[in-house]
Amino acid sequence: MLKYIYPDGTHCYRAIHSAHAVFRNPEGKLIARAEKADRSGMYEFEIKGFEILGPGVVYD
């Protein structure tokens, strides 16, 4: 599971199999690319950071 942290401090969780890439765009912003929920393609969104969550580990 991935925890994406948005620039405003909020976050969301995504299944790791939906992640495609994390990169910096030409403006230097950190961008995540993930598969759409309906599997119709990819989309990109700005993030401040991300965390890879391991199975069986409780994060609080």
DRENDO-1510 file (C-alpha; in Angstrom, 1 decimal, always signed):
<recs>
REC; n; res; u; v; w
REC; 1; MET; +0.0; +0.0; +0.0 .
REC; 2; LEU; +1.2; +3.5; -0.7 .
REC; 3; LYS; +0.4; +6.6; +1.3 .
REC; 4; TYR; +0.6; +9.7; -1.0 .
REC; 5; ILE; +0.9; +13.0; +0.9 .
REC; 6; TYR; -0.6; +16.0; -1.0 .
REC; 7; PRO; +0.9; +19.5; -0.9 .
REC; 8; ASP; -1.8; +20.7; +1.4 .
REC; 9; GLY; -0.9; +18.1; +4.1 .
REC; 10; THR; -3.8; +15.7; +3.4 .
REC; 11; HIS; -3.2; +12.2; +2.2 .
REC; 12; CYS; -4.7; +9.2; +0.5 .
REC; 13; TYR; -3.9; +5.5; +0.3 .
REC; 14; ARG; -3.5; +3.6; -3.0 .
REC; 15; ALA; -2.9; +0.0; -3.8 .
REC; 16; ILE; +0.7; -0.5; -4.8 .
REC; 17; HIS; -0.3; -2.3; -8.1 .
REC; 18; SER; -2.0; +1.0; -9.2 .
REC; 19; ALA; +1.2; +3.0; -9.0 .
REC; 20; HIS; +3.1; +3.6; -12.2 .
REC; 21; ALA; +5.7; +6.3; -11.4 .
REC; 22; VAL; +6.9; +9.1; -9.2 .
REC; 23; PHE; +9.0; +11.8; -10.8 .
REC; 24; ARG; +9.7; +15.5; -10.9 .
REC; 25; ASN; +8.2; +17.6; -13.7 .
REC; 26; PRO; +10.1; +20.3; -15.5 .
REC; 27; GLU; +8.9; +22.8; -12.8 .
REC; 28; GLY; +10.5; +20.7; -10.1 .
REC; 29; LYS; +7.2; +19.5; -8.6 .
REC; 30; LEU; +6.9; +15.9; -7.3 .
REC; 31; ILE; +4.3; +14.1; -9.5 .
REC; 32; ALA; +2.7; +10.6; -9.1 .
REC; 33; ARG; +1.3; +8.7; -12.0 .
REC; 34; ALA; -1.3; +6.1; -11.1 .
REC; 35; GLU; -3.9; +3.9; -12.8 .
REC; 36; LYS; -7.5; +5.2; -12.8 .
REC; 37; ALA; -9.9; +3.2; -10.7 .
REC; 38; ASP; -11.9; +2.1; -13.8 .
REC; 39; ARG; -8.6; +1.0; -15.5 .
REC; 40; SER; -9.2; +3.3; -18.4 .
REC; 41; GLY; -5.7; +4.8; -18.3 .
REC; 42; MET; -3.3; +6.8; -16.1 .
REC; 43; TYR; -3.6; +10.1; -14.5 .
REC; 44; GLU; -1.0; +12.4; -12.7 .
REC; 45; PHE; -1.3; +14.4; -9.6 .
REC; 46; GLU; +1.1; +16.5; -7.5 .
REC; 47; ILE; +2.4; +15.1; -4.2 .
REC; 48; LYS; +4.6; +16.4; -1.4 .
REC; 49; GLY; +5.9; +12.9; -0.6 .
REC; 50; PHE; +4.9; +9.2; -0.3 .
REC; 51; GLU; +5.4; +6.3; +2.1 .
REC; 52; ILE; +5.4; +2.6; +1.3 .
REC; 53; LEU; +3.4; +0.8; +3.9 .
REC; 54; GLY; +4.3; -2.8; +4.8 .
REC; 55; PRO; +1.9; -5.6; +5.5 .
REC; 56; GLY; +1.3; -6.4; +9.1 .
REC; 57; VAL; +2.8; -3.0; +10.3 .
REC; 58; VAL; +0.5; -0.6; +12.2 .
REC; 59; TYR; +1.1; +3.0; +11.4 .
REC; 60; ASP; -0.3; +5.7; +13.7 .
</recs>
